[in-house]
Amino acid sequence: MNRFGHNFRLALWGESHGPQIGVVIDGVPPGIPLTQEDFMNDLARRRAGARGTTPRHEKDTPQLVSGVYRSHTTGAPLTIVFANKNIQPQDYKALADRPSHADRVARERFEGFNDPCGGGHFSGRLTLALVAAGVVAKKILPPEVTFSTAVAEIGGCTDPARFESVIQAADDDGDSVGGIVECLIDGIPTGWGEPFFDSVESHIARLLFAIPGVKGAEFGAGFSAARMRGSEHNDPILDAAGRTASNHAGGIVGGLTNGNELIVRAAFKPTASIARPQQTFDPATGSVRTLSIGGRHDICIALRGAVVVEAAVAIALADLKRP
């Protein structure tokens, strides 16, 4: 439970409104330069503040409590901890089962002993620890590997100039919108991955679907490939290095990287917590009632989800990295 990886192994822990969240990473090679400052850029990309993101503000300062000595990794398990300071567990004391949340299934699965505040361990708050692990993963990858990640679509709109107005319209309606994040990775050598169960696609997809709110993943042409003919989808090979004229495969063939750019997309559902009144079952009364969810929530989780997707891809690649 809550563990991932064969070579680069991690475990997430904590709850949304608990005192701390964190990650333990095993399989980190010794001698990698690592300081608190290395995490700041990616953590800032996830931080709230932009229009459409939650008003919950946390400092998100990483504490490196094991696995680092004299600003270098030791080879021992690396533990990174974040304090939760801006918590409001009282907001969830008498809340009915929220539609499209884990409230009911978590209560059933854990026999009522789960922490329900802000989703508890199911919360997107834990993606902070995933981003931290992604920072470490990127340090393990070859230096020529580069990531380019952006929100490609919000609420069905693909024009970045209109994203803010789409978000504002949803906010005005007490509603939310989904989005699509695209991650492009260059510099991955040929031959990473395994056929079938540890294919590059399956390994990355497993982590993408661990991100709360992700409901779809595709590589290269993705679902549009189903509407192509083979003559359209096939990528002609141009040279001995395997460079292709097109990249409908998304840089992956037979479960292995082929040396071309990896193209990964993740689809985020609309944020489930909305102010607009909804009907839902209340276990306290045993009846259906109207629910308007207050508290502090993102209008579009894809905005802060871009760096989380990048981290997930980096973690999967670090685990698949060949010697």
C-alpha positions as CSV (number, residue, x, y, z in Angstrom):
1,M,0.0,0.0,0.0
2,N,1.3,3.5,-1.0
3,R,4.5,2.1,-2.3
4,F,6.0,2.3,-5.8
5,G,9.1,1.1,-7.6
6,H,11.6,-1.7,-8.0
7,N,14.9,0.3,-8.2
8,F,13.8,3.8,-7.2
9,R,11.3,3.0,-4.4
10,L,9.1,5.4,-2.6
11,A,6.3,5.4,0.0
12,L,4.0,8.4,0.7
13,W,2.5,9.0,4.1
14,G,0.3,11.6,6.0
15,E,-3.1,13.3,5.8
16,S,-4.4,16.5,4.4
17,H,-5.1,18.1,7.8
18,G,-2.7,16.0,9.9
19,P,0.5,17.5,11.3
20,Q,2.8,16.3,8.5
21,I,3.1,14.6,5.2
22,G,6.1,13.1,3.6
23,V,7.9,10.6,1.5
24,V,10.6,7.9,2.1
25,I,12.7,7.1,-1.0
26,D,15.0,4.1,-1.2
27,G,17.4,3.3,-4.0
28,V,18.9,6.8,-4.2
29,P,22.5,6.5,-5.2
30,P,25.1,8.0,-2.9
31,G,27.0,11.2,-3.7
32,I,24.2,13.1,-5.4
33,P,24.3,16.8,-4.4
34,L,21.0,17.6,-2.7
35,T,19.9,20.6,-0.6
36,Q,16.6,22.2,0.4
37,E,17.1,24.8,-2.3
38,D,16.9,22.0,-5.0
39,F,13.2,21.5,-4.3
40,M,12.1,25.1,-4.4
41,N,11.4,25.6,-8.1
42,D,9.2,22.6,-8.5
43,L,7.4,23.2,-5.2
44,A,6.7,26.7,-6.3
45,R,5.1,25.4,-9.5
46,R,2.7,23.4,-7.3
47,R,2.0,26.2,-4.8
48,A,-1.4,27.9,-4.7
49,G,-1.8,31.6,-5.5
50,A,-2.9,31.8,-9.2
51,R,-6.5,32.3,-10.2
52,G,-8.3,29.0,-10.0
53,T,-6.2,27.5,-7.2
54,T,-7.0,26.9,-3.6
55,P,-6.8,29.8,-1.1
56,R,-5.1,27.4,1.3
57,H,-1.5,28.6,1.6
58,E,1.3,26.5,3.1
59,K,5.0,27.3,3.2
60,D,5.8,23.7,1.9
61,T,9.4,23.9,3.2
62,P,11.0,20.4,2.8
63,Q,12.9,19.0,5.8
64,L,15.5,16.4,4.8
65,V,15.6,14.3,7.9
66,S,17.6,11.2,6.7
67,G,19.7,10.1,3.7
68,V,21.6,13.4,3.3
69,Y,25.0,14.3,4.9
70,R,27.1,17.3,4.0
71,S,24.6,18.2,1.2
72,H,25.0,14.9,-0.6
73,T,22.9,11.7,-0.6
74,T,24.3,8.9,1.5
75,G,22.7,5.9,-0.2
76,A,20.5,5.3,2.8
77,P,16.7,5.8,2.6
78,L,16.0,9.5,2.0
79,T,13.1,11.0,4.1
80,I,11.5,14.3,3.2
81,V,8.9,15.8,5.6
82,F,6.5,18.8,5.1
83,A,4.6,20.4,8.0
84,N,0.9,21.1,7.6
85,K,0.3,24.5,9.3
86,N,-2.8,26.0,7.6
87,I,-5.2,23.2,8.6
88,Q,-8.9,23.4,9.4
89,P,-10.1,19.9,10.3
90,Q,-13.2,21.4,11.9
91,D,-14.6,22.2,8.4
92,Y,-15.2,18.4,8.0
93,K,-16.8,17.4,11.3
94,A,-20.4,17.2,10.1
95,L,-20.1,16.9,6.3
96,A,-22.2,14.5,4.4
97,D,-20.7,12.1,1.8
98,R,-19.4,14.5,-0.9
99,P,-20.2,13.4,-4.5
100,S,-17.2,12.0,-6.4
101,H,-15.0,12.1,-3.3
102,A,-13.5,9.1,-1.5
103,D,-15.5,9.8,1.7
104,R,-17.9,6.8,1.5
105,V,-15.5,4.3,0.0
106,A,-12.8,5.2,2.5
107,R,-15.2,4.8,5.4
108,E,-16.3,1.4,4.1
109,R,-12.7,0.2,3.3
110,F,-11.2,1.3,6.6
111,E,-14.3,0.5,8.8
112,G,-14.8,4.2,9.8
113,F,-11.3,4.7,11.2
114,N,-10.0,6.8,8.3
115,D,-9.3,10.4,8.7
116,P,-12.0,12.2,6.6
117,C,-10.7,15.8,7.0
118,G,-10.0,17.2,3.6
119,G,-10.0,13.7,2.2
120,G,-7.3,12.6,4.7
121,H,-4.8,10.3,3.0
122,F,-6.8,10.5,-0.3
123,S,-6.2,14.2,-0.6
124,G,-4.3,16.0,-3.4
125,R,-2.3,17.5,-0.6
126,L,-0.1,14.4,-0.8
127,T,1.0,15.3,-4.3
128,L,3.4,17.7,-2.6
129,A,5.5,14.7,-1.5
130,L,5.2,13.2,-5.0
131,V,6.7,16.4,-6.4
132,A,9.6,16.2,-3.9
133,A,10.3,12.7,-5.0
134,G,10.2,13.9,-8.6
135,V,13.0,16.4,-7.9
136,V,15.2,13.6,-6.6
137,A,14.2,11.4,-9.6
138,K,15.3,14.1,-12.1
139,K,18.7,14.2,-10.4
140,I,19.1,10.5,-11.1
141,L,18.3,10.8,-14.8
142,P,21.0,11.6,-17.3
143,P,21.8,15.3,-17.5
144,E,20.7,15.5,-21.2
145,V,17.1,14.5,-20.2
146,T,14.8,17.6,-20.3
147,F,11.2,18.1,-19.4
148,S,8.7,20.5,-20.9
149,T,5.3,20.4,-19.2
150,A,2.3,22.6,-19.6
151,V,-1.5,22.7,-19.3
152,A,-2.8,22.0,-22.8
153,E,-6.5,22.3,-22.2
154,I,-8.9,23.7,-19.6
155,G,-12.6,23.1,-19.7
156,G,-12.5,22.0,-23.4
157,C,-10.6,25.2,-24.4
158,T,-7.1,24.8,-26.0
159,D,-6.3,28.5,-26.2
160,P,-4.1,29.5,-23.2
161,A,-5.2,33.1,-23.7
162,R,-8.8,32.1,-22.7
163,F,-7.9,29.8,-19.8
164,E,-8.5,32.5,-17.2
165,S,-11.9,33.4,-18.5
166,V,-13.0,29.8,-18.6
167,I,-11.9,29.4,-14.9
168,Q,-13.6,32.7,-14.0
169,A,-16.9,31.5,-15.6
170,A,-16.8,28.3,-13.6
171,D,-16.0,30.2,-10.4
172,D,-18.9,32.6,-11.0
173,D,-21.2,29.5,-11.3
174,G,-19.8,27.9,-8.1
175,D,-18.5,25.2,-10.3
176,S,-15.2,23.7,-11.5
177,V,-13.5,22.6,-14.7
178,G,-11.1,19.8,-15.8
179,G,-8.0,20.0,-17.9
180,I,-5.3,18.2,-19.8
181,V,-1.6,18.3,-19.0
182,E,1.0,17.5,-21.6
183,C,4.6,16.4,-20.7
184,L,7.3,16.2,-23.3
185,I,10.6,14.5,-22.3
186,D,13.7,14.6,-24.5
187,G,17.0,12.9,-24.2
188,I,15.9,9.4,-23.0
189,P,18.1,6.8,-24.6
190,T,16.8,3.9,-26.6
191,G,15.9,0.6,-24.8
192,W,14.5,1.7,-21.4
193,G,11.6,-0.3,-20.1
194,E,10.4,-3.9,-20.4
195,P,7.8,-5.7,-22.5
196,F,4.3,-6.1,-21.1
197,F,4.0,-5.5,-17.3
198,D,6.9,-3.0,-16.9
199,S,6.5,-1.3,-20.3
200,V,7.2,2.4,-20.2
201,E,3.6,3.2,-20.8
202,S,2.3,0.9,-18.0
203,H,4.9,2.1,-15.5
204,I,4.2,5.8,-16.1
205,A,0.4,5.3,-16.3
206,R,0.4,3.5,-12.9
207,L,1.9,6.6,-11.3
208,L,-0.3,9.0,-13.3
209,F,-3.4,7.3,-12.1
210,A,-2.1,7.6,-8.5
211,I,-2.5,11.3,-8.8
212,P,-5.9,12.3,-7.3
213,G,-8.2,13.6,-10.1
214,V,-6.4,12.0,-13.1
215,K,-9.0,10.0,-15.1
216,G,-7.1,9.4,-18.4
217,A,-3.6,8.9,-19.8
218,E,-2.3,8.7,-23.3
219,F,1.0,8.5,-25.1
220,G,1.8,10.0,-28.5
221,A,-1.3,10.1,-30.7
222,G,-3.1,8.4,-27.8
223,F,-6.9,7.9,-28.3
224,S,-6.7,9.6,-31.7
225,A,-4.7,6.6,-33.0
226,A,-7.9,4.5,-32.9
227,R,-9.3,6.8,-35.7
228,M,-6.2,6.5,-37.9
229,R,-5.1,3.9,-40.5
230,G,-1.8,2.1,-40.1
231,S,-0.3,4.1,-43.0
232,E,-1.1,7.3,-41.0
233,H,0.0,6.2,-37.6
234,N,3.2,4.4,-38.5
235,D,6.4,6.5,-37.8
236,P,8.9,6.2,-40.7
237,I,12.5,5.6,-39.4
238,L,14.9,8.1,-40.8
239,D,18.4,6.9,-39.6
240,A,20.4,4.4,-37.7
241,A,19.7,6.3,-34.4
242,G,16.0,5.6,-34.8
243,R,14.9,9.1,-35.4
244,T,11.4,9.1,-36.9
245,A,9.6,11.5,-39.3
246,S,6.5,11.5,-37.1
247,N,6.0,10.6,-33.5
248,H,2.6,9.0,-33.1
249,A,4.1,6.3,-30.9
250,G,5.1,9.0,-28.4
251,G,8.7,7.8,-28.2
252,I,7.7,4.2,-27.1
253,V,7.6,1.0,-29.2
254,G,7.1,-2.4,-27.8
255,G,7.1,-1.0,-24.3
256,L,10.6,0.4,-24.8
257,T,11.9,3.9,-25.4
258,N,12.9,4.4,-29.0
259,G,15.1,7.5,-28.6
260,N,12.5,10.0,-29.8
261,E,10.7,12.5,-27.6
262,L,8.4,11.0,-25.1
263,I,4.9,12.5,-25.3
264,V,2.7,11.9,-22.3
265,R,-0.7,13.5,-21.5
266,A,-2.9,13.2,-18.4
267,A,-6.6,14.2,-18.2
268,F,-7.8,15.7,-14.9
269,K,-11.5,15.6,-14.0
270,P,-13.2,18.8,-12.7
271,T,-12.5,19.4,-9.1
272,A,-15.2,17.4,-7.1
273,S,-15.5,20.1,-4.3
274,I,-17.8,22.8,-5.6
275,A,-20.0,25.4,-4.0
276,R,-22.9,24.7,-6.3
277,P,-25.7,22.8,-4.4
278,Q,-25.8,19.0,-5.0
279,Q,-27.9,16.1,-3.8
280,T,-26.0,13.5,-1.7
281,F,-26.6,10.9,0.9
282,D,-26.0,11.9,4.5
283,P,-25.0,8.8,6.6
284,A,-25.7,10.8,9.8
285,T,-29.5,11.1,9.0
286,G,-29.8,8.1,6.6
287,S,-31.3,10.3,3.9
288,V,-30.5,12.4,0.8
289,R,-30.0,16.1,1.4
290,T,-28.7,19.2,-0.4
291,L,-25.0,19.8,0.1
292,S,-23.0,23.0,-0.7
293,I,-19.3,22.4,-0.1
294,G,-17.4,25.2,1.6
295,G,-13.8,25.3,2.5
296,R,-10.8,25.9,0.3
297,H,-10.6,24.2,-3.1
298,D,-9.0,24.5,-6.6
299,I,-11.4,25.4,-9.4
300,C,-9.1,23.6,-11.8
301,I,-6.7,21.0,-10.3
302,A,-4.9,20.7,-13.6
303,L,-3.2,24.1,-13.0
304,R,-1.2,22.8,-10.1
305,G,-1.2,19.3,-11.5
306,A,1.2,20.0,-14.3
307,V,4.3,19.7,-12.1
308,V,2.8,16.6,-10.4
309,V,2.5,14.9,-13.8
310,E,6.1,15.8,-14.6
311,A,7.2,14.4,-11.2
312,A,5.3,11.1,-11.8
313,V,6.9,10.7,-15.2
314,A,10.4,11.4,-13.8
315,I,9.9,8.9,-10.9
316,A,8.8,6.1,-13.4
317,L,11.7,6.8,-15.6
318,A,14.2,6.8,-12.7
319,D,12.8,3.4,-11.7
320,L,13.3,2.1,-15.3
321,K,16.7,3.7,-15.8
322,R,19.3,1.4,-17.2
323,P,22.8,1.3,-15.8
